[in-house]
Each structure stands twice: as C-alpha cells, then as structure tokens.
Amino acid sequence: MQDKKHNWIKIANREALIGVGLVIINFIWWYAFAYGLGSKDPDEYRYIFGLPDWFFYSCVVGFIVMVVLVILVIKMFFVEIPFDEEEENE
C-alpha cells in the first residue's frame, strides 16, 4: 500500500509540474502577442473580426490554443488514479 501511495505522489507531482508548465506557456503566449503587437501606435493596429490584432491573437487564439494543449496533455500524460481502492482499505 505504501509503495502505491508513493507512486501516486510522484504522479501527482509530475502532473502539477505539467500544469505549471502550461500556465507559463499561456503567459508567454499572451505577453508576447499583447505587448509585442500592442505596443505600437493605435492608429497602426490591424483589426480581425473588429478586434485589434494583438487582442485577437493574445486572448482569442491564445485561449483556443491553450484549450487544445490542455486536452492533449490530459489525454497523453495524465494518469487516472483509482481512489476507491484507498477508501476500501481504510
């Protein structure tokens, strides 16, 4: 039982680090587009669907990219841990 618990802790730590990595990727994406494209003169902005291009890429496209990344990461790297076994043994 103790070995399983140690394994679950390792899995949980790995998944937490993956989550932190996703947050960092999201922040870098948002910052790069928001301040990269948004730092020019507002008269020079291009518009996509009525939104400034910096906002569209940082917030709209960034959201879609992050949703897809989270789905892929969950399907590929996250492991289902059965908590029912732990409750039955206690």
C-alpha positions in Angstrom: 0.0 0.0 0.0 2.8 2.4 0.9 4.5 1.8 -2.5 1.3 2.6 -4.3 0.9 5.8 -2.3 4.5 6.8 -3.1 3.8 6.2 -6.8 0.6 8.3 -6.7 2.6 11.2 -5.1 5.2 11.0 -7.9 2.4 11.0 -10.5 0.6 14.0 -8.8 3.9 16.0 -8.6 4.6 15.3 -12.3 1.1 16.4 -13.3 1.4 19.5 -11.1 4.6 20.5 -12.9 2.9 19.9 -16.3 0.1 22.3 -15.1 2.7 24.9 -14.1 4.4 24.5 -17.5 1.1 25.1 -19.2 0.5 28.2 -17.2 3.9 29.5 -18.1 3.3 28.8 -21.8 0.0 30.6 -21.6 1.6 33.6 -20.0 4.4 33.8 -22.5 1.9 33.5 -25.4 -0.3 36.2 -24.0 2.6 38.6 -23.1 4.3 38.2 -26.5 1.2 39.0 -28.5 -0.3 41.6 -26.2 2.9 43.6 -25.7 4.6 42.7 -29.0 1.7 43.7 -31.3 0.0 46.0 -28.8 3.0 48.3 -28.2 2.6 50.1 -31.5 0.6 53.3 -32.1 -3.1 52.5 -32.0 -3.5 54.1 -35.4 -1.4 51.3 -36.8 -3.5 48.5 -35.4 -4.9 45.9 -37.8 -8.3 44.5 -36.9 -9.6 41.0 -37.0 -13.4 40.5 -36.5 -13.5 44.0 -35.1 -10.8 43.3 -32.5 -7.3 44.7 -32.5 -4.9 42.1 -33.8 -2.9 42.0 -30.6 -6.0 41.2 -28.6 -7.3 38.7 -31.1 -4.0 36.7 -31.1 -3.3 37.0 -27.4 -6.8 36.4 -26.0 -8.9 34.7 -28.6 -6.4 32.5 -30.4 -4.4 32.0 -27.2 -7.5 30.6 -25.4 -8.2 28.2 -28.3 -4.5 27.1 -28.3 -4.5 26.5 -24.6 -7.7 24.5 -24.6 -6.3 22.2 -27.3 -3.0 21.9 -25.4 -4.7 21.1 -22.1 -6.9 18.4 -23.8 -3.8 16.9 -25.5 -1.7 17.0 -22.3 -4.6 15.3 -20.3 -5.0 12.6 -22.8 -1.3 11.9 -23.3 0.4 12.5 -19.9 -2.2 12.4 -17.1 -3.0 9.1 -15.4 -6.2 8.1 -13.8 -5.7 7.2 -10.2 -8.4 4.9 -8.6 -9.2 6.4 -5.2 -11.8 3.7 -4.5 -9.1 1.2 -3.5 -7.7 3.5 -0.9 -11.2 4.1 0.7 -11.9 0.3 0.8 -8.6 -0.5 2.6 -9.1 2.1 5.4 
